[in-house]
Amino acid sequence: MGFIRSLFGPAGLGIVVYILIGIFVNTAPPHLPHAIASLAALHSWVQYLISVFFWPLSLWGPAFTIGKWSP
């Protein structure tokens, strides 16, 4: 019962806000596939879910660099 209480309490609200930020404010969301019909579509969905759940990593920048990267 404690799990249900936490889902509808402040912790649950924090989880919802965290996921909504990951969905709507993500800096580089991949395109969403129409259906999981192939391995490539499944890979795209996995990439999308990773980008939603780990969006705070997009705010990180290295403190120092050894050299400049150029394409």
VEXKELUM-30623 format. One record per residue (C-alpha): residue in one letter; chain; x, y, z. Coordinates in steps of 0.02 Angstrom, whole numbers, plus 50000, padded with zeros to 5 digits. Layout:
N
+------+-----+-------+-------+-------+
! type ! mol !     u !     v !     w !
+------+-----+-------+-------+-------+
!    a !   A !     X !     Y !     Z !
...
+------+-----+-------+-------+-------+
This chain:
71
+------+-----+-------+-------+-------+
! type ! mol !     u !     v !     w !
+------+-----+-------+-------+-------+
!    m !   A ! 50000 ! 50000 ! 50000 !
!    g !   A ! 50147 ! 50116 ! 50031 !
!    f !   A ! 50196 ! 50104 ! 49847 !
!    i !   A ! 50025 ! 50168 ! 49793 !
!    r !   A ! 50033 ! 50310 ! 49920 !
!    s !   A ! 50203 ! 50363 ! 49855 !
!    l !   A ! 50142 ! 50362 ! 49674 !
!    f !   A ! 50004 ! 50485 ! 49716 !
!    g !   A ! 50110 ! 50589 ! 49836 !
!    p !   A ! 50253 ! 50710 ! 49812 !
!    a !   A ! 50370 ! 50573 ! 49749 !
!    g !   A ! 50248 ! 50523 ! 49613 !
!    l !   A ! 50226 ! 50704 ! 49561 !
!    g !   A ! 50416 ! 50720 ! 49549 !
!    i !   A ! 50426 ! 50566 ! 49439 !
!    v !   A ! 50289 ! 50633 ! 49324 !
!    v !   A ! 50374 ! 50803 ! 49309 !
!    y !   A ! 50542 ! 50720 ! 49275 !
!    i !   A ! 50470 ! 50614 ! 49134 !
!    l !   A ! 50371 ! 50760 ! 49058 !
!    i !   A ! 50528 ! 50867 ! 49055 !
!    g !   A ! 50619 ! 50723 ! 48970 !
!    i !   A ! 50482 ! 50711 ! 48837 !
!    f !   A ! 50450 ! 50895 ! 48800 !
!    v !   A ! 50613 ! 50984 ! 48838 !
!    n !   A ! 50734 ! 50852 ! 48776 !
!    t !   A ! 50871 ! 50935 ! 48673 !
!    a !   A ! 50886 ! 50802 ! 48538 !
!    p !   A ! 50739 ! 50681 ! 48531 !
!    p !   A ! 50751 ! 50550 ! 48394 !
!    h !   A ! 50606 ! 50528 ! 48275 !
!    l !   A ! 50468 ! 50416 ! 48338 !
!    p !   A ! 50439 ! 50259 ! 48236 !
!    h !   A ! 50260 ! 50216 ! 48187 !
!    a !   A ! 50262 ! 50039 ! 48255 !
!    i !   A ! 50379 ! 49909 ! 48323 !
!    a !   A ! 50384 ! 49802 ! 48166 !
!    s !   A ! 50569 ! 49778 ! 48143 !
!    l !   A ! 50732 ! 49776 ! 48239 !
!    a !   A ! 50773 ! 49951 ! 48175 !
!    a !   A ! 50608 ! 50020 ! 48243 !
!    l !   A ! 50638 ! 49935 ! 48411 !
!    h !   A ! 50812 ! 50012 ! 48417 !
!    s !   A ! 50738 ! 50183 ! 48382 !
!    w !   A ! 50611 ! 50162 ! 48524 !
!    v !   A ! 50750 ! 50110 ! 48644 !
!    q !   A ! 50852 ! 50263 ! 48596 !
!    y !   A ! 50700 ! 50373 ! 48625 !
!    l !   A ! 50666 ! 50300 ! 48798 !
!    i !   A ! 50848 ! 50319 ! 48848 !
!    s !   A ! 50846 ! 50502 ! 48795 !
!    v !   A ! 50687 ! 50531 ! 48897 !
!    f !   A ! 50749 ! 50450 ! 49057 !
!    f !   A ! 50927 ! 50518 ! 49050 !
!    w !   A ! 50890 ! 50696 ! 48991 !
!    p !   A ! 50991 ! 50779 ! 49131 !
!    l !   A ! 51149 ! 50713 ! 49047 !
!    s !   A ! 51113 ! 50832 ! 48903 !
!    l !   A ! 51151 ! 50976 ! 49022 !
!    w !   A ! 51325 ! 50910 ! 49061 !
!    g !   A ! 51477 ! 50982 ! 48977 !
!    p !   A ! 51658 ! 50934 ! 49005 !
!    a !   A ! 51754 ! 51043 ! 49127 !
!    f !   A ! 51908 ! 51042 ! 49017 !
!    t !   A ! 51961 ! 50976 ! 48848 !
!    i !   A ! 52130 ! 50921 ! 48784 !
!    g !   A ! 52099 ! 50975 ! 48605 !
!    k !   A ! 51964 ! 51043 ! 48494 !
!    w !   A ! 51863 ! 50923 ! 48390 !
!    s !   A ! 51829 ! 50972 ! 48210 !
!    p !   A ! 51730 ! 50872 ! 48083 !
+------+-----+-------+-------+-------+
